[in-house]
Amino acid sequence: MNENIVREKTVCFTGHRTEKLPQGDGLVLLRKRLANEIERALQDGYDTFLFGGAYGFDLMAAEEVLKKKTLIELQNPRQIRLIAVIPFEEQAARFSVADHELYYEIMPKCDEVITLNTHYHNQCYAQRNQYMVDHSNRVICCWNRQ
């Protein structure tokens, strides 16, 4: 177990890839609901957020956490950590250009990047998911019933 992650104060994210996410107004509503859930977690005492680095909901969640990190509340200062849990080093190699750019925009802003494997193997995504669940006490997810 990573000593830097306190399970009782950690949230992880999981959800659909870009092609299964809603578009237009639905995507705006999803972002708003996601921001509200992150804020609720912060109010409940969570301060660490794990995401798996996949395109779609994972990157959207990371963006929303980064927005919270940049918001300074003088009356209620809070330490927020964003940790990427990457299944293998070249995960983003086959992302679309836009998702690839977003991935490499987000990664340097993470407080920590945990890379579980050097190369892809058929269990690496399940291993990443298990790691995040084992190190979290709350999950925020996006599922569209498909």
Buried (B, 14 or more C-beta within 10 A) or exposed (E): EBEEBBEEBBBBBBBBBBEEBEEEEEEEEBBEEBBEBBEEBBEEEBBBBBBBBBBBBBBBBBBBBBEBBEEEEEEEEEEBBBBBBBBBEEBBEEBEEEBBEBBEEBBEBBBBEBBBBEEBEEEBBEBBBEBBEEBBBBEBEBEEEE
